[in-house]
């Protein structure tokens, strides 16, 4: 199985993630110094900023990564598969980092991650309860991150297949997508779940991610032919 795309994209995104988290830590240190931790609250804002970072990656990298795959004789199917695998891996890693960072932040301020805020399942109590909530937080946030990643990957794929005239119209759709995602997250947040793990919210995320994966494979068909045709028209 060809893992070149997965390794290539994951390593490149994580390099930028180091800069992102470096800036985040500097911001937090300055905030603690300025407020002395008395009125500082950092909740799901960290998660939302990470979502913006994840959304930017397919938008900025998809075209270049696709040409990289063609130069290295990687098929369209393996390219999309590697990109999705990279998205899952990156989402899982960044989710774990965010959970750890927010727990560190909580030592100096009132800080909770997205899962804790949405479902009011705070990581406290017995050791077993803490472990369960940590795992549930990681699964939930990883799925949300991957949903963001694949949504903008799908947007990037469609964008590349369009002519210049239609691209201008399609960009407007980006704002609609952002609005819909925001509302979907609110829907997940209102899910009551069962017990400690909000099963309903997690299942909804899995289903949505599955649908978008299928759409990505379908829409990416003939991607090379579409781009070649558009380039010829420009000439």
N, C-alpha and C positions, 0 to 999 in steps of 0.2 A: 504494500500500500504506500502511495506517494505522500510523504509527510512534509515535503519541502515548503509548500505554501503555508501550512499551519505553523511551522517553525519560523519561517521568514516573517510572517505577519505578527505572530505573537512577540517575537524578540523586538521588532521595531516599535510596536505599540507600548510595550513595557518600558522601553527607553524613554518615551515621552511621558509615561506614567510616573517615572522617577522624578522628572521635572515638576509634574503636576503636584505630587505629594510633597515635594520639597517646598514649593510655594505655599501649599496648604499648611504645613508645619510652621513656616515663618509667620504666616498670617495669625495662626493660633497663638504662638508665643507672644507676638506683639499685642494681640487682644488681651491675653492674660496680664501682661505687664501694664497695659493701659487701664484696664478695669479692675486689676488686682483680684480677678476671679469672682468679685462680689455679685455682679449682675450679668455675668456671661452665661449665655445659653446656646449650645450648639446641638441641634437635634438632627432631623432628617435633611437639613440643608447640605450636609456633607454628601449624602446620598444623591441629592439632586444635582450638585455640582459634578459629581462623578458621572451621572447620566449624560450631562452636557458633553463631558470629555469623551464618553463612549460614542455618543451620537456623531461627534465630529470626525471620528476615525474613518468610518466608511465613506463619508462625504469627501474627505481629503485624500484618501489612499486608494480607493477602489480602482480608478482608472489606471494608475501607475502599477498597482499590483497585478491587474489583469494583463497588461503588456509584459510584465515580468514573467508571467506564466506562459505567455505565447513564445517569448524568446527562449524559454527553457523547455519548450515542447511539452507543457503540461496541458492536458485536455480541459475543456470547459467544465466538465462534470467534476473532475478532480480539483479544479481551482475553486469552484463553489463549495465543494465538500470541505476542502482545507480551510477556506475562509470561515465557514460555519463552525468548524472544530476550533479554530482560533478564537472565534467570538465566545464560544462556550468556556474555553479555558481562561480567556481574559476576564470575562464576567465573574467567574468563580474566584479568581485570584483577587480582583479588585474588591469584590464583596467581602472576602476574608480580611483584607487590609483595612477596609472602612470600618468593619465591626471592631477590630482591634484598636484602631485609632480612636474611635468614638468612646470605647471603654477607657482608654488612656485619658482622653479629654474629660471624661466624667469624674476623674480624680481631682480636677481643678474647677469644674463647672457642672451645671446641670445639663448633661448630654445624653441623648438617647438616639438609637438608630431608627430607621424607617419602620421596621417590623414592630418595634416596641411602641412607637407612637401610634401607628395605625391600629394595632390589635390590642394595645394596652397589656401586652405580655412582657413584662419587664424581666430582665435577666437577673433574678435575685431569688432568695429562698434557699432551699436545700441544694446540695451539689447535683443531684439528679435533675432537679428542675432547671438549674443553671445550664447544664449540659444540653438538655432538651431544647431550651429556648435559644441557645447559641446555634445549635444545628438548624432549628427552624428558621432563625434569622438569616443564616447563611444561604439556605435553600431558597427562601423567599426573595431575598435581595438579589441573589445570583440570577434568578429567573426574570426579575424586573429588569436587571441590567441587560440580559441577553435579549429580552423583548425590545428594548430601546435599540440595541445594536443591530438586530436583524431588521427592524423597521426601517432604519436609515440605510442599511445595506440594500434593501429592496428599493427604496427611493433612488439610491445611486445607480442601481442596475437599470431601472426604468429610464432614468435621466440620460444615461449613455445611449440608449436605443432611440431617443427622440431627435428630431431635427431641431435646428437652432430656434425656429419660430415657436415650436411647441414647447421647447425647454423653458422659455420665458413664462409660459402659462403654468407649466408644471411646478415651477419654483413656488408659486402661490400655494400649491398643494402642501408644501412643507409646513406652512403655518397651520393648515387644517389638521395635518397629522399630529403636530405638537399639541394642538387643542384636544384632539381625540384621545391621545395617550394620557394627557393630564387627567381627563375625565375618567378614563378607564382605571387609572391608579386610585382615584377617589372611590370608584365602585369596589375595587378590591379591598380598600380600607374599611368599607362599611360591612364587609363579610364577617359574620360572627364566628365561623369556623367550628371545629369540634375539639374540645379539650385544649391542650396547649398549642398544637399545630393547627393553623387556620387552613384546613383541608380545602375548603371551597375556593379560597383565593389562590392557593397553589395549583389546584387543578385547572382553574380558569387560565392561569398563566401558561401552564404546560400546553393546553389546547390551543391557545393563541399562538404560542411559539411554533407549534407543530403546523398550524395552518400557514404561517408566514414562511416556514422552511419549504413547504410544498410549493407555495407561490414563487419563491425565489428560484427554485429549480425550473419551474415552468416558464417564468418570464425571462430567465437567462438563456433560454434556447435561442440559437442563431444570433447570439450577442456579437460574435466576431463579424458575421455577415452584415449585420445592421450598422456596426461602426464603420466597416469598409465602404458601404454604400453612402453613408453620410459624409465621410471624408472625400469621396469622389465628387459628390455634389458641391462641396466647398471649392474644389479645383475647377 
